Amino acid sequence: MTLKGARERWVRTGGVELCVAELGDPQQPTVVLVHGYPDSKEVWSEVAVRLADRFHVVLYDVRGHGRSTAPRPLRGGFTLAKLTDDFLAVADAVSPDRPVHLVGHDWGSVQSWEFVTVARTEGRIASFTSISGPSLDHFGHWIDARVKRPTPRRVGQLLGQGAKSWYVYLLHTPLLPELAWRGPLGRRWPTILERAERVPAGDYPTASLPSDAAHGAWLYRDNVRARLRRPRPDAYAHAPVQLITPQGDAFLSERLYDDLDRWVPQLTRRTLPAKHWVPRTRPDQVAAWIEEFVTSVAGGRPEPAATGRHAERFGGQLVLVTGAGSGIGRATAFAFAEAGARVIAVDRDAEAAARTAELSRLTGAAEAWAEPADVSDEQAMEKLAEKVHREYGVLDVLVNNAGIGLSGSFFATTTDDWRTVLDVNLWGVIHGCRLFGARMAERGQGGHIVNIASAAAYQPSRALPAYSTSKAAVLMLSECLRAELAAQGIGVTAVCPGFVNTNITSTARFTGVDEAEQRRRRQRSARLYGLRNFPPEKVADAVLDAVARNRAVVPVTPEAKGAHLLSRLAPGLLRRIARVEPRL
Amino acid sequence: MATTSTRERSAELRGFRTVQRLAYECAEAVAARLEPGVTEREAARMQREWLRERGVRDWFHLPFAWFGDRTAFAGFRIPLQFFPTDRALEPGMPFILDMAPVYEGCTADIGYSGSLGVNPVQDRLMADLEAHRELILREVRERRPLRKIYQDVDRLMVRQGYANRHRAYPFGVIAHKVDRVKQRRWSPHLFGFGTQSLKGLAADALHGHREGWSPLWSPYRFSDHPPQPGLWAVEPHLGFRGTGAKFEEILVVTDSRDPEESAFWLDDDLPHVRRWAEEK
């Protein structure tokens, strides 16, 4: 297996021998990674190597899993008390003087909740990052509260989680799970993981899977019924906790953690659009959040810095916004900054981009940079992409926002006018998607692309032939790309703002009129947009919502929503409106 | 002739300068007493009491206090929302104190921005207000129409990345005229505004309407005229995502041909101006 450069040692405790692997400098803070079911410590291999240059990383095979020995007899050998003994033995062996930072996935998280809420480990745990594994005690109280006061919503939550727990019931049947795992299920498991959970194929799961899974059934049998029936009343966490919730988890409802603030005084929430096995499918993000949390706890700041909307989703993510020097782009950069993202502000106006980056840092961005570039210039965009990937990494969110306005009759629109507007509005988006989207797909750890289209993409108008054409193309491009990238877990959204009060009116070109008339029309349209006064901040909020919910097409202003609805219900009416020449 | 008018004027200006200083002293004294848990109402009362103890009997408007995102007028729809609420101050929160006392017949109208502890965003906003103070003075001296100056201030704000929050004030004014006020034994107020001052403003509005100017400096057509001589309380107000900052002070506009004399800030020894000087 691929734990390259790992130092191994054996820890003997309570009649079993545990296989412990260590990476990184032992002088650094110790991070202990605990695996789940049916897994062995190798589930963490991708995350461990990413953490190893900053931390002393420790992994161990839970008793009965991987190369650790199993207790005899199995029944009663997997109680949470015994698992706590194991953890303490490992912690004492690898970090006798300092408390460790604990990270658990699945059953590793379930048992780690026990470690972090019992008194005898106090002072041995500095922080805990929980991924996809609730405390059985909290779970018990969660069920209890819903059974005792069954409002319709709570009953729904109960039934929802009850259905997701089907495998728990099966694991309580005698012998059957063992036979299945040592037989056909064990053989097919890698394929199932690859198909249903999108876990990349490779050297995971390991050859020990059938026996891991057979032994591990006792984790459930020894603990679940006992704890759910009589949950401990004092299961309060004595260390700061970071909760990472995959939103597409097939086994655990997000609602399970609704009451968690009651049990954890210092709680940081993170959400991830992914399925259950995030240590395999999203190692970059998981490692980054562990690193950030451990560093901040070690530095005495257990609370997250960013508090904006969707901070739990975008904290620490790398976001690039084009046209970030003004209007919607700038507001979007600020909104991501407020959510704690790392922001790259791109604009052809270097000074404006620098200003956006500077204010982004003030509003809470973990980091922010300004990159001057013209999106219509292919070479400049290639250079930008090369620099971004080299210096900052692969993007998590790309917002193709840069755009210009062009108004006037089709016959007054010269070929140069067409070229200019298509170069920026369409080719700018194509370059962005092509250069940054390719690396996103190649990394295979999800991501999101937002293209700012326009309500003009579906509302025809005789006054905006070129602009509407460019935006309609952006809308269709987004839809096609969304279909293509869906398999890679990358979402694509087209946002259609409508009339928003930005400086697009004062830079727009009006064809077929002289300079003075052009100036007058700019002023006039700027005034009308000002009277409408729909703030770009609301569009920015819509962008963040759209990414968080992975929506396909998002009209923003009421008129954009109305036109979107009419484009499907009564397109004839829109065509009628299209004939009206706006008087400017 | 010129000398007497200048002397008369300087005596009168001294009165306005005194009350403006008094108001800023009040703001600094109250700001120093703010602590976690103090509400907007309490802060407003502290200003009122401080000034009453020092002889203020009438107001252009009663003291306001805004805390947290109310400094940026977040979600303000109706003017009643300007009045102090029970919002309590928390560490790191920005605040704005705004008061307009009348003292010995002279009116001041000031705005003081600060924060409880460190607030880097508001610090940045305050620093960026300096450019607005310079822009406004320069363009008033150029005798540009007030509406144009308003739009230039707007453009500078947008370039800086901020929202124009004085737009939320009644008529969206960036400034309004202030004047001497008759001292009466009984000086009631209406919706927080002193009736004597409102009377003065109404008289000005009537005059101005006939002569083609307005005592309100707004983005609208009625402000499309060169600066009218008199005293203008100028209050550019920047907002940035839940944080606001402003200053407010009197700009003296005269009909002098000398640009330096045609417009000048009543007093250059004010907290925000001192702060900018220190930062340099």
Interface residues (C-beta under 8 A of the other chain):
Chain A: S326 R330 F334 E338 A352 R355 T356 L359 L362 T363 N503 P535 E537
Chain B: P120 V121 R124 V158 R159 Q160 G161 A163 F240 R241
